[in-house]
């Protein structure tokens, strides 16, 4: 099979995008702000109107030191958050002194056919100036044919003065429509704002 060489050298040279890449403007569906809250749940706005949804996390601040920020999916409008998931998790980190750095796969933070909440931010600090921000893409949650893929990236200030970037991807192993999502700390409460957007191709 011959190799295919692409000659486009910059984004300005690209005339069309592959159909698999979502395009369009972001449409704000809703937002919620936590203030010493146990969880935030989005129980409306996820429907068949759009194929791609994006959650944006702004200054998520844990009230408990060195705990993880997590999420789960629901197929019954939020009565239960227990969708079976298979995921991958890896992270990059560096401390303020520049003496400890790593890029590693988090074998204890991924899931293999588990209904547990998935970690998307790692050991967040609780000092007054410590927080984290990021995003999560959820693809075609209303499909009744396919599993529900998601991709998350998150940057946070860890309790021991580390910058940690986490990358999580996986799928909810259900062909039922996902119509609610919950975010919470692994323990304790949190502050911050979460925005729900749709990618509008209309």
PyMOL commands that place a pseudoatom at each C-alpha (Angstrom):
pseudoatom trace, name=CA, resn=UNK, resi=1, chain=A, elem=C, hetatm=0, pos=[0.000, 0.000, 0.000]
pseudoatom trace, name=CA, resn=UNK, resi=2, chain=A, elem=C, hetatm=0, pos=[1.563, 3.356, -0.972]
pseudoatom trace, name=CA, resn=UNK, resi=3, chain=A, elem=C, hetatm=0, pos=[2.216, 6.010, 1.640]
pseudoatom trace, name=CA, resn=UNK, resi=4, chain=A, elem=C, hetatm=0, pos=[0.105, 9.140, 1.416]
pseudoatom trace, name=CA, resn=UNK, resi=5, chain=A, elem=C, hetatm=0, pos=[1.939, 12.411, 1.939]
pseudoatom trace, name=CA, resn=UNK, resi=6, chain=A, elem=C, hetatm=0, pos=[-0.022, 15.527, 2.846]
pseudoatom trace, name=CA, resn=UNK, resi=7, chain=A, elem=C, hetatm=0, pos=[1.492, 18.795, 1.630]
pseudoatom trace, name=CA, resn=UNK, resi=8, chain=A, elem=C, hetatm=0, pos=[-0.554, 21.227, 3.713]
pseudoatom trace, name=CA, resn=UNK, resi=9, chain=A, elem=C, hetatm=0, pos=[1.948, 23.041, 5.916]
pseudoatom trace, name=CA, resn=UNK, resi=10, chain=A, elem=C, hetatm=0, pos=[-0.367, 25.190, 8.014]
pseudoatom trace, name=CA, resn=UNK, resi=11, chain=A, elem=C, hetatm=0, pos=[-3.949, 25.486, 9.204]
pseudoatom trace, name=CA, resn=UNK, resi=12, chain=A, elem=C, hetatm=0, pos=[-4.542, 28.217, 6.631]
pseudoatom trace, name=CA, resn=UNK, resi=13, chain=A, elem=C, hetatm=0, pos=[-3.901, 25.645, 3.878]
pseudoatom trace, name=CA, resn=UNK, resi=14, chain=A, elem=C, hetatm=0, pos=[-6.658, 23.300, 5.056]
pseudoatom trace, name=CA, resn=UNK, resi=15, chain=A, elem=C, hetatm=0, pos=[-9.790, 23.658, 2.951]
pseudoatom trace, name=CA, resn=UNK, resi=16, chain=A, elem=C, hetatm=0, pos=[-11.970, 20.942, 4.516]
pseudoatom trace, name=CA, resn=UNK, resi=17, chain=A, elem=C, hetatm=0, pos=[-11.958, 19.024, 7.797]
pseudoatom trace, name=CA, resn=UNK, resi=18, chain=A, elem=C, hetatm=0, pos=[-12.641, 15.300, 8.150]
pseudoatom trace, name=CA, resn=UNK, resi=19, chain=A, elem=C, hetatm=0, pos=[-16.283, 14.586, 8.949]
pseudoatom trace, name=CA, resn=UNK, resi=20, chain=A, elem=C, hetatm=0, pos=[-15.289, 13.058, 12.302]
pseudoatom trace, name=CA, resn=UNK, resi=21, chain=A, elem=C, hetatm=0, pos=[-13.999, 16.401, 13.657]
pseudoatom trace, name=CA, resn=UNK, resi=22, chain=A, elem=C, hetatm=0, pos=[-16.784, 18.418, 15.315]
pseudoatom trace, name=CA, resn=UNK, resi=23, chain=A, elem=C, hetatm=0, pos=[-17.083, 21.999, 14.110]
pseudoatom trace, name=CA, resn=UNK, resi=24, chain=A, elem=C, hetatm=0, pos=[-19.473, 24.795, 14.869]
pseudoatom trace, name=CA, resn=UNK, resi=25, chain=A, elem=C, hetatm=0, pos=[-19.959, 27.385, 17.569]
pseudoatom trace, name=CA, resn=UNK, resi=26, chain=A, elem=C, hetatm=0, pos=[-20.347, 26.711, 21.260]
pseudoatom trace, name=CA, resn=UNK, resi=27, chain=A, elem=C, hetatm=0, pos=[-23.882, 27.251, 22.528]
pseudoatom trace, name=CA, resn=UNK, resi=28, chain=A, elem=C, hetatm=0, pos=[-24.245, 27.752, 26.266]
pseudoatom trace, name=CA, resn=UNK, resi=29, chain=A, elem=C, hetatm=0, pos=[-26.950, 25.448, 27.592]
pseudoatom trace, name=CA, resn=UNK, resi=30, chain=A, elem=C, hetatm=0, pos=[-26.625, 26.145, 31.318]
pseudoatom trace, name=CA, resn=UNK, resi=31, chain=A, elem=C, hetatm=0, pos=[-24.174, 26.770, 34.147]
pseudoatom trace, name=CA, resn=UNK, resi=32, chain=A, elem=C, hetatm=0, pos=[-24.088, 25.973, 37.843]
pseudoatom trace, name=CA, resn=UNK, resi=33, chain=A, elem=C, hetatm=0, pos=[-21.924, 27.371, 40.624]
pseudoatom trace, name=CA, resn=UNK, resi=34, chain=A, elem=C, hetatm=0, pos=[-20.918, 25.300, 43.639]
pseudoatom trace, name=CA, resn=UNK, resi=35, chain=A, elem=C, hetatm=0, pos=[-20.437, 27.025, 46.987]
pseudoatom trace, name=CA, resn=UNK, resi=36, chain=A, elem=C, hetatm=0, pos=[-19.281, 24.485, 49.555]
pseudoatom trace, name=CA, resn=UNK, resi=37, chain=A, elem=C, hetatm=0, pos=[-21.446, 21.985, 47.655]
pseudoatom trace, name=CA, resn=UNK, resi=38, chain=A, elem=C, hetatm=0, pos=[-21.355, 18.188, 47.779]
pseudoatom trace, name=CA, resn=UNK, resi=39, chain=A, elem=C, hetatm=0, pos=[-22.079, 17.819, 44.054]
pseudoatom trace, name=CA, resn=UNK, resi=40, chain=A, elem=C, hetatm=0, pos=[-23.387, 19.471, 40.902]
pseudoatom trace, name=CA, resn=UNK, resi=41, chain=A, elem=C, hetatm=0, pos=[-25.788, 17.537, 38.673]
pseudoatom trace, name=CA, resn=UNK, resi=42, chain=A, elem=C, hetatm=0, pos=[-26.901, 18.445, 35.165]
pseudoatom trace, name=CA, resn=UNK, resi=43, chain=A, elem=C, hetatm=0, pos=[-30.290, 16.768, 34.756]
pseudoatom trace, name=CA, resn=UNK, resi=44, chain=A, elem=C, hetatm=0, pos=[-31.517, 18.739, 31.753]
pseudoatom trace, name=CA, resn=UNK, resi=45, chain=A, elem=C, hetatm=0, pos=[-30.041, 20.001, 28.506]
pseudoatom trace, name=CA, resn=UNK, resi=46, chain=A, elem=C, hetatm=0, pos=[-28.516, 16.707, 27.347]
pseudoatom trace, name=CA, resn=UNK, resi=47, chain=A, elem=C, hetatm=0, pos=[-30.739, 15.530, 24.520]
pseudoatom trace, name=CA, resn=UNK, resi=48, chain=A, elem=C, hetatm=0, pos=[-30.792, 14.600, 20.854]
pseudoatom trace, name=CA, resn=UNK, resi=49, chain=A, elem=C, hetatm=0, pos=[-30.671, 18.241, 19.683]
pseudoatom trace, name=CA, resn=UNK, resi=50, chain=A, elem=C, hetatm=0, pos=[-26.855, 18.142, 19.548]
pseudoatom trace, name=CA, resn=UNK, resi=51, chain=A, elem=C, hetatm=0, pos=[-24.292, 15.406, 18.976]
pseudoatom trace, name=CA, resn=UNK, resi=52, chain=A, elem=C, hetatm=0, pos=[-21.424, 16.834, 21.062]
pseudoatom trace, name=CA, resn=UNK, resi=53, chain=A, elem=C, hetatm=0, pos=[-21.589, 18.446, 24.499]
pseudoatom trace, name=CA, resn=UNK, resi=54, chain=A, elem=C, hetatm=0, pos=[-18.789, 20.154, 26.395]
pseudoatom trace, name=CA, resn=UNK, resi=55, chain=A, elem=C, hetatm=0, pos=[-18.507, 20.744, 30.136]
pseudoatom trace, name=CA, resn=UNK, resi=56, chain=A, elem=C, hetatm=0, pos=[-16.094, 23.513, 31.135]
pseudoatom trace, name=CA, resn=UNK, resi=57, chain=A, elem=C, hetatm=0, pos=[-14.779, 23.672, 34.717]
pseudoatom trace, name=CA, resn=UNK, resi=58, chain=A, elem=C, hetatm=0, pos=[-13.702, 27.055, 36.061]
pseudoatom trace, name=CA, resn=UNK, resi=59, chain=A, elem=C, hetatm=0, pos=[-11.720, 27.356, 39.309]
pseudoatom trace, name=CA, resn=UNK, resi=60, chain=A, elem=C, hetatm=0, pos=[-12.872, 24.148, 40.952]
pseudoatom trace, name=CA, resn=UNK, resi=61, chain=A, elem=C, hetatm=0, pos=[-11.689, 24.425, 44.567]
pseudoatom trace, name=CA, resn=UNK, resi=62, chain=A, elem=C, hetatm=0, pos=[-11.730, 21.459, 46.904]
pseudoatom trace, name=CA, resn=UNK, resi=63, chain=A, elem=C, hetatm=0, pos=[-12.701, 22.058, 50.534]
pseudoatom trace, name=CA, resn=UNK, resi=64, chain=A, elem=C, hetatm=0, pos=[-10.707, 18.938, 51.517]
pseudoatom trace, name=CA, resn=UNK, resi=65, chain=A, elem=C, hetatm=0, pos=[-7.002, 18.612, 50.809]
pseudoatom trace, name=CA, resn=UNK, resi=66, chain=A, elem=C, hetatm=0, pos=[-5.584, 16.040, 48.362]
pseudoatom trace, name=CA, resn=UNK, resi=67, chain=A, elem=C, hetatm=0, pos=[-8.846, 14.600, 47.043]
pseudoatom trace, name=CA, resn=UNK, resi=68, chain=A, elem=C, hetatm=0, pos=[-9.918, 13.827, 43.477]
pseudoatom trace, name=CA, resn=UNK, resi=69, chain=A, elem=C, hetatm=0, pos=[-12.576, 15.507, 41.338]
pseudoatom trace, name=CA, resn=UNK, resi=70, chain=A, elem=C, hetatm=0, pos=[-14.872, 12.913, 39.735]
pseudoatom trace, name=CA, resn=UNK, resi=71, chain=A, elem=C, hetatm=0, pos=[-17.910, 12.417, 37.510]
pseudoatom trace, name=CA, resn=UNK, resi=72, chain=A, elem=C, hetatm=0, pos=[-20.501, 9.826, 36.580]
pseudoatom trace, name=CA, resn=UNK, resi=73, chain=A, elem=C, hetatm=0, pos=[-23.307, 9.371, 34.064]
pseudoatom trace, name=CA, resn=UNK, resi=74, chain=A, elem=C, hetatm=0, pos=[-27.016, 8.599, 34.401]
pseudoatom trace, name=CA, resn=UNK, resi=75, chain=A, elem=C, hetatm=0, pos=[-29.557, 7.000, 32.059]
pseudoatom trace, name=CA, resn=UNK, resi=76, chain=A, elem=C, hetatm=0, pos=[-32.567, 7.676, 34.312]
pseudoatom trace, name=CA, resn=UNK, resi=77, chain=A, elem=C, hetatm=0, pos=[-32.531, 11.477, 34.574]
pseudoatom trace, name=CA, resn=UNK, resi=78, chain=A, elem=C, hetatm=0, pos=[-30.370, 11.469, 37.687]
pseudoatom trace, name=CA, resn=UNK, resi=79, chain=A, elem=C, hetatm=0, pos=[-32.079, 8.881, 39.870]
pseudoatom trace, name=CA, resn=UNK, resi=80, chain=A, elem=C, hetatm=0, pos=[-28.849, 6.854, 39.698]
pseudoatom trace, name=CA, resn=UNK, resi=81, chain=A, elem=C, hetatm=0, pos=[-25.321, 7.723, 38.578]
pseudoatom trace, name=CA, resn=UNK, resi=82, chain=A, elem=C, hetatm=0, pos=[-23.938, 4.277, 37.869]
pseudoatom trace, name=CA, resn=UNK, resi=83, chain=A, elem=C, hetatm=0, pos=[-23.211, 3.788, 34.169]
pseudoatom trace, name=CA, resn=UNK, resi=84, chain=A, elem=C, hetatm=0, pos=[-20.612, 1.073, 33.539]
pseudoatom trace, name=CA, resn=UNK, resi=85, chain=A, elem=C, hetatm=0, pos=[-17.394, 2.632, 32.209]
pseudoatom trace, name=CA, resn=UNK, resi=86, chain=A, elem=C, hetatm=0, pos=[-14.068, 1.543, 30.739]
pseudoatom trace, name=CA, resn=UNK, resi=87, chain=A, elem=C, hetatm=0, pos=[-11.453, 4.304, 30.788]
pseudoatom trace, name=CA, resn=UNK, resi=88, chain=A, elem=C, hetatm=0, pos=[-7.797, 5.293, 30.517]
pseudoatom trace, name=CA, resn=UNK, resi=89, chain=A, elem=C, hetatm=0, pos=[-6.007, 7.809, 32.741]
pseudoatom trace, name=CA, resn=UNK, resi=90, chain=A, elem=C, hetatm=0, pos=[-2.596, 9.437, 32.482]
pseudoatom trace, name=CA, resn=UNK, resi=91, chain=A, elem=C, hetatm=0, pos=[-1.014, 12.545, 33.941]
pseudoatom trace, name=CA, resn=UNK, resi=92, chain=A, elem=C, hetatm=0, pos=[1.970, 14.856, 33.744]
pseudoatom trace, name=CA, resn=UNK, resi=93, chain=A, elem=C, hetatm=0, pos=[3.254, 16.739, 36.769]
pseudoatom trace, name=CA, resn=UNK, resi=94, chain=A, elem=C, hetatm=0, pos=[6.022, 18.994, 38.069]
pseudoatom trace, name=CA, resn=UNK, resi=95, chain=A, elem=C, hetatm=0, pos=[6.658, 20.554, 41.460]
pseudoatom trace, name=CA, resn=UNK, resi=96, chain=A, elem=C, hetatm=0, pos=[7.429, 24.237, 41.998]
pseudoatom trace, name=CA, resn=UNK, resi=97, chain=A, elem=C, hetatm=0, pos=[11.085, 23.493, 42.728]
pseudoatom trace, name=CA, resn=UNK, resi=98, chain=A, elem=C, hetatm=0, pos=[11.462, 21.687, 39.406]
pseudoatom trace, name=CA, resn=UNK, resi=99, chain=A, elem=C, hetatm=0, pos=[12.946, 18.652, 41.157]
pseudoatom trace, name=CA, resn=UNK, resi=100, chain=A, elem=C, hetatm=0, pos=[10.147, 16.136, 40.607]
pseudoatom trace, name=CA, resn=UNK, resi=101, chain=A, elem=C, hetatm=0, pos=[8.572, 15.585, 37.203]
pseudoatom trace, name=CA, resn=UNK, resi=102, chain=A, elem=C, hetatm=0, pos=[6.860, 12.662, 35.506]
pseudoatom trace, name=CA, resn=UNK, resi=103, chain=A, elem=C, hetatm=0, pos=[4.552, 11.537, 32.729]
pseudoatom trace, name=CA, resn=UNK, resi=104, chain=A, elem=C, hetatm=0, pos=[2.770, 8.378, 33.807]
pseudoatom trace, name=CA, resn=UNK, resi=105, chain=A, elem=C, hetatm=0, pos=[-0.198, 6.089, 33.295]
pseudoatom trace, name=CA, resn=UNK, resi=106, chain=A, elem=C, hetatm=0, pos=[-2.479, 6.000, 36.332]
pseudoatom trace, name=CA, resn=UNK, resi=107, chain=A, elem=C, hetatm=0, pos=[-3.201, 2.296, 36.708]
pseudoatom trace, name=CA, resn=UNK, resi=108, chain=A, elem=C, hetatm=0, pos=[-5.177, 2.836, 39.922]
pseudoatom trace, name=CA, resn=UNK, resi=109, chain=A, elem=C, hetatm=0, pos=[-7.288, 5.642, 38.461]
pseudoatom trace, name=CA, resn=UNK, resi=110, chain=A, elem=C, hetatm=0, pos=[-8.702, 4.031, 35.348]
pseudoatom trace, name=CA, resn=UNK, resi=111, chain=A, elem=C, hetatm=0, pos=[-11.816, 1.857, 35.295]
pseudoatom trace, name=CA, resn=UNK, resi=112, chain=A, elem=C, hetatm=0, pos=[-12.500, -1.507, 33.683]
pseudoatom trace, name=CA, resn=UNK, resi=113, chain=A, elem=C, hetatm=0, pos=[-16.234, -2.155, 33.427]
pseudoatom trace, name=CA, resn=UNK, resi=114, chain=A, elem=C, hetatm=0, pos=[-16.921, -0.289, 36.649]
pseudoatom trace, name=CA, resn=UNK, resi=115, chain=A, elem=C, hetatm=0, pos=[-19.888, 1.804, 37.758]
pseudoatom trace, name=CA, resn=UNK, resi=116, chain=A, elem=C, hetatm=0, pos=[-17.688, 3.903, 40.077]
pseudoatom trace, name=CA, resn=UNK, resi=117, chain=A, elem=C, hetatm=0, pos=[-17.212, 7.643, 39.646]
pseudoatom trace, name=CA, resn=UNK, resi=118, chain=A, elem=C, hetatm=0, pos=[-14.329, 8.380, 37.252]
pseudoatom trace, name=CA, resn=UNK, resi=119, chain=A, elem=C, hetatm=0, pos=[-11.478, 10.607, 38.479]
pseudoatom trace, name=CA, resn=UNK, resi=120, chain=A, elem=C, hetatm=0, pos=[-10.830, 13.569, 36.158]
pseudoatom trace, name=CA, resn=UNK, resi=121, chain=A, elem=C, hetatm=0, pos=[-8.642, 15.750, 38.454]
pseudoatom trace, name=CA, resn=UNK, resi=122, chain=A, elem=C, hetatm=0, pos=[-5.924, 14.357, 40.665]
pseudoatom trace, name=CA, resn=UNK, resi=123, chain=A, elem=C, hetatm=0, pos=[-5.352, 15.129, 44.396]
pseudoatom trace, name=CA, resn=UNK, resi=124, chain=A, elem=C, hetatm=0, pos=[-6.529, 18.718, 44.382]
pseudoatom trace, name=CA, resn=UNK, resi=125, chain=A, elem=C, hetatm=0, pos=[-5.211, 21.136, 46.991]
pseudoatom trace, name=CA, resn=UNK, resi=126, chain=A, elem=C, hetatm=0, pos=[-7.523, 22.948, 49.402]
pseudoatom trace, name=CA, resn=UNK, resi=127, chain=A, elem=C, hetatm=0, pos=[-5.468, 26.091, 50.192]
pseudoatom trace, name=CA, resn=UNK, resi=128, chain=A, elem=C, hetatm=0, pos=[-7.262, 29.358, 49.480]
pseudoatom trace, name=CA, resn=UNK, resi=129, chain=A, elem=C, hetatm=0, pos=[-5.258, 29.962, 46.271]
pseudoatom trace, name=CA, resn=UNK, resi=130, chain=A, elem=C, hetatm=0, pos=[-5.428, 26.370, 44.968]
pseudoatom trace, name=CA, resn=UNK, resi=131, chain=A, elem=C, hetatm=0, pos=[-7.916, 25.321, 42.303]
pseudoatom trace, name=CA, resn=UNK, resi=132, chain=A, elem=C, hetatm=0, pos=[-8.218, 23.608, 38.945]
pseudoatom trace, name=CA, resn=UNK, resi=133, chain=A, elem=C, hetatm=0, pos=[-9.860, 24.106, 35.558]
pseudoatom trace, name=CA, resn=UNK, resi=134, chain=A, elem=C, hetatm=0, pos=[-10.519, 21.948, 32.525]
pseudoatom trace, name=CA, resn=UNK, resi=135, chain=A, elem=C, hetatm=0, pos=[-13.123, 20.463, 30.218]
pseudoatom trace, name=CA, resn=UNK, resi=136, chain=A, elem=C, hetatm=0, pos=[-14.926, 17.262, 29.320]
pseudoatom trace, name=CA, resn=UNK, resi=137, chain=A, elem=C, hetatm=0, pos=[-16.375, 16.346, 25.916]
pseudoatom trace, name=CA, resn=UNK, resi=138, chain=A, elem=C, hetatm=0, pos=[-19.338, 13.951, 25.790]
pseudoatom trace, name=CA, resn=UNK, resi=139, chain=A, elem=C, hetatm=0, pos=[-20.219, 12.537, 22.384]
pseudoatom trace, name=CA, resn=UNK, resi=140, chain=A, elem=C, hetatm=0, pos=[-23.754, 11.768, 21.213]
pseudoatom trace, name=CA, resn=UNK, resi=141, chain=A, elem=C, hetatm=0, pos=[-25.201, 11.021, 24.672]
pseudoatom trace, name=CA, resn=UNK, resi=142, chain=A, elem=C, hetatm=0, pos=[-28.726, 10.484, 23.300]
pseudoatom trace, name=CA, resn=UNK, resi=143, chain=A, elem=C, hetatm=0, pos=[-27.708, 7.646, 20.982]
pseudoatom trace, name=CA, resn=UNK, resi=144, chain=A, elem=C, hetatm=0, pos=[-29.572, 4.386, 21.540]
pseudoatom trace, name=CA, resn=UNK, resi=145, chain=A, elem=C, hetatm=0, pos=[-27.217, 2.525, 19.198]
pseudoatom trace, name=CA, resn=UNK, resi=146, chain=A, elem=C, hetatm=0, pos=[-23.686, 3.271, 20.400]
pseudoatom trace, name=CA, resn=UNK, resi=147, chain=A, elem=C, hetatm=0, pos=[-21.751, 3.477, 23.668]
pseudoatom trace, name=CA, resn=UNK, resi=148, chain=A, elem=C, hetatm=0, pos=[-21.046, 6.973, 25.038]
pseudoatom trace, name=CA, resn=UNK, resi=149, chain=A, elem=C, hetatm=0, pos=[-17.487, 8.228, 24.479]
pseudoatom trace, name=CA, resn=UNK, resi=150, chain=A, elem=C, hetatm=0, pos=[-15.912, 11.026, 26.505]
pseudoatom trace, name=CA, resn=UNK, resi=151, chain=A, elem=C, hetatm=0, pos=[-12.559, 12.853, 26.697]
pseudoatom trace, name=CA, resn=UNK, resi=152, chain=A, elem=C, hetatm=0, pos=[-11.421, 15.044, 29.582]
pseudoatom trace, name=CA, resn=UNK, resi=153, chain=A, elem=C, hetatm=0, pos=[-8.391, 17.220, 30.283]
pseudoatom trace, name=CA, resn=UNK, resi=154, chain=A, elem=C, hetatm=0, pos=[-7.829, 19.035, 33.564]
pseudoatom trace, name=CA, resn=UNK, resi=155, chain=A, elem=C, hetatm=0, pos=[-5.093, 21.208, 35.101]
pseudoatom trace, name=CA, resn=UNK, resi=156, chain=A, elem=C, hetatm=0, pos=[-4.927, 21.679, 38.862]
pseudoatom trace, name=CA, resn=UNK, resi=157, chain=A, elem=C, hetatm=0, pos=[-2.748, 22.881, 41.724]
pseudoatom trace, name=CA, resn=UNK, resi=158, chain=A, elem=C, hetatm=0, pos=[-2.026, 19.871, 43.862]
pseudoatom trace, name=CA, resn=UNK, resi=159, chain=A, elem=C, hetatm=0, pos=[-1.775, 20.184, 47.652]
pseudoatom trace, name=CA, resn=UNK, resi=160, chain=A, elem=C, hetatm=0, pos=[2.015, 19.709, 47.798]
pseudoatom trace, name=CA, resn=UNK, resi=161, chain=A, elem=C, hetatm=0, pos=[2.745, 22.534, 45.329]
pseudoatom trace, name=CA, resn=UNK, resi=162, chain=A, elem=C, hetatm=0, pos=[2.582, 20.523, 42.122]
pseudoatom trace, name=CA, resn=UNK, resi=163, chain=A, elem=C, hetatm=0, pos=[1.134, 21.403, 38.751]
pseudoatom trace, name=CA, resn=UNK, resi=164, chain=A, elem=C, hetatm=0, pos=[-0.781, 18.345, 37.546]
pseudoatom trace, name=CA, resn=UNK, resi=165, chain=A, elem=C, hetatm=0, pos=[-2.294, 17.868, 34.083]
pseudoatom trace, name=CA, resn=UNK, resi=166, chain=A, elem=C, hetatm=0, pos=[-4.630, 14.885, 33.780]
pseudoatom trace, name=CA, resn=UNK, resi=167, chain=A, elem=C, hetatm=0, pos=[-5.985, 13.235, 30.645]
pseudoatom trace, name=CA, resn=UNK, resi=168, chain=A, elem=C, hetatm=0, pos=[-8.915, 10.833, 30.808]
pseudoatom trace, name=CA, resn=UNK, resi=169, chain=A, elem=C, hetatm=0, pos=[-10.814, 9.115, 28.013]
pseudoatom trace, name=CA, resn=UNK, resi=170, chain=A, elem=C, hetatm=0, pos=[-13.222, 6.231, 27.827]
pseudoatom trace, name=CA, resn=UNK, resi=171, chain=A, elem=C, hetatm=0, pos=[-16.778, 5.200, 27.204]
pseudoatom trace, name=CA, resn=UNK, resi=172, chain=A, elem=C, hetatm=0, pos=[-19.951, 4.594, 29.125]
pseudoatom trace, name=CA, resn=UNK, resi=173, chain=A, elem=C, hetatm=0, pos=[-20.823, 1.052, 28.126]
pseudoatom trace, name=CA, resn=UNK, resi=174, chain=A, elem=C, hetatm=0, pos=[-24.522, 1.581, 27.553]
pseudoatom trace, name=CA, resn=UNK, resi=175, chain=A, elem=C, hetatm=0, pos=[-26.741, 1.943, 24.505]
pseudoatom trace, name=CA, resn=UNK, resi=176, chain=A, elem=C, hetatm=0, pos=[-29.348, 3.733, 26.599]
pseudoatom trace, name=CA, resn=UNK, resi=177, chain=A, elem=C, hetatm=0, pos=[-29.471, 7.500, 26.274]
pseudoatom trace, name=CA, resn=UNK, resi=178, chain=A, elem=C, hetatm=0, pos=[-27.365, 9.356, 28.845]
pseudoatom trace, name=CA, resn=UNK, resi=179, chain=A, elem=C, hetatm=0, pos=[-29.449, 12.283, 30.097]
pseudoatom trace, name=CA, resn=UNK, resi=180, chain=A, elem=C, hetatm=0, pos=[-27.732, 13.451, 33.292]
pseudoatom trace, name=CA, resn=UNK, resi=181, chain=A, elem=C, hetatm=0, pos=[-24.177, 13.950, 34.581]
pseudoatom trace, name=CA, resn=UNK, resi=182, chain=A, elem=C, hetatm=0, pos=[-22.933, 14.490, 38.145]
pseudoatom trace, name=CA, resn=UNK, resi=183, chain=A, elem=C, hetatm=0, pos=[-19.649, 16.026, 39.335]
pseudoatom trace, name=CA, resn=UNK, resi=184, chain=A, elem=C, hetatm=0, pos=[-18.313, 15.696, 42.883]
pseudoatom trace, name=CA, resn=UNK, resi=185, chain=A, elem=C, hetatm=0, pos=[-15.166, 15.367, 44.961]
pseudoatom trace, name=CA, resn=UNK, resi=186, chain=A, elem=C, hetatm=0, pos=[-14.155, 11.886, 46.040]
pseudoatom trace, name=CA, resn=UNK, resi=187, chain=A, elem=C, hetatm=0, pos=[-14.836, 13.196, 49.550]
pseudoatom trace, name=CA, resn=UNK, resi=188, chain=A, elem=C, hetatm=0, pos=[-15.911, 16.546, 50.943]
pseudoatom trace, name=CA, resn=UNK, resi=189, chain=A, elem=C, hetatm=0, pos=[-17.338, 19.612, 49.239]
pseudoatom trace, name=CA, resn=UNK, resi=190, chain=A, elem=C, hetatm=0, pos=[-16.136, 22.044, 46.569]
pseudoatom trace, name=CA, resn=UNK, resi=191, chain=A, elem=C, hetatm=0, pos=[-16.556, 25.480, 45.022]
pseudoatom trace, name=CA, resn=UNK, resi=192, chain=A, elem=C, hetatm=0, pos=[-16.440, 26.559, 41.387]
pseudoatom trace, name=CA, resn=UNK, resi=193, chain=A, elem=C, hetatm=0, pos=[-18.507, 26.971, 38.251]
pseudoatom trace, name=CA, resn=UNK, resi=194, chain=A, elem=C, hetatm=0, pos=[-19.329, 24.349, 35.632]
pseudoatom trace, name=CA, resn=UNK, resi=195, chain=A, elem=C, hetatm=0, pos=[-20.667, 25.363, 32.219]
pseudoatom trace, name=CA, resn=UNK, resi=196, chain=A, elem=C, hetatm=0, pos=[-22.538, 23.055, 29.852]
pseudoatom trace, name=CA, resn=UNK, resi=197, chain=A, elem=C, hetatm=0, pos=[-22.144, 23.877, 26.150]
pseudoatom trace, name=CA, resn=UNK, resi=198, chain=A, elem=C, hetatm=0, pos=[-23.329, 22.204, 22.983]
pseudoatom trace, name=CA, resn=UNK, resi=199, chain=A, elem=C, hetatm=0, pos=[-21.380, 22.295, 19.754]
pseudoatom trace, name=CA, resn=UNK, resi=200, chain=A, elem=C, hetatm=0, pos=[-23.923, 23.789, 17.376]
pseudoatom trace, name=CA, resn=UNK, resi=201, chain=A, elem=C, hetatm=0, pos=[-23.481, 22.834, 13.724]
pseudoatom trace, name=CA, resn=UNK, resi=202, chain=A, elem=C, hetatm=0, pos=[-26.670, 24.511, 12.555]
for i in range(1, 202): cmd.bond("trace and resi %d" % i, "trace and resi %d" % (i + 1))
show_as sticks, trace
zoom trace
